[in-house]
């Protein structure tokens, strides 16, 4: 696992989540558009942290636009079904 890369994305996700919660609690005008953008940003970092967890620092630096787009997508290897 590339812990440094994962931590970068998890810290970004934590910051977004903290900011989103604070904004929703304090701003009565907070609307769906703001929520939508915040969740896109949050999932971008969570998904990238998971999907690229094994990418070496060299692979991260040299990643293509296609790879980065794949890393951003919701994971396909996590079973979210209830058992």
C-alpha positions, 0 to 999 in steps of 0.5 A: 500500500502507498500509505503516503498517497492514501493519507493525502486523499483521506486527509482531503476527504476528512477536510471536505467532510468536516467542512460540509458538516459545519456548513450544513449546520451553520448555513440555513441557505445551504442547498443541494448544489453545494451538497452535490459539489461537496459529495463529488469532492469527498467521493473523489478522494475516498475512491482514489484512496481505495482504487489507487492504494497499491500504486507506487509513488512513481506510478502516481507521478506518471499516471495518465488521465485515464488512470486517474479517471478510473481511480476516481470511480466508485470501487467495484471490488467492495461488496456493499450488499447486506448479508 
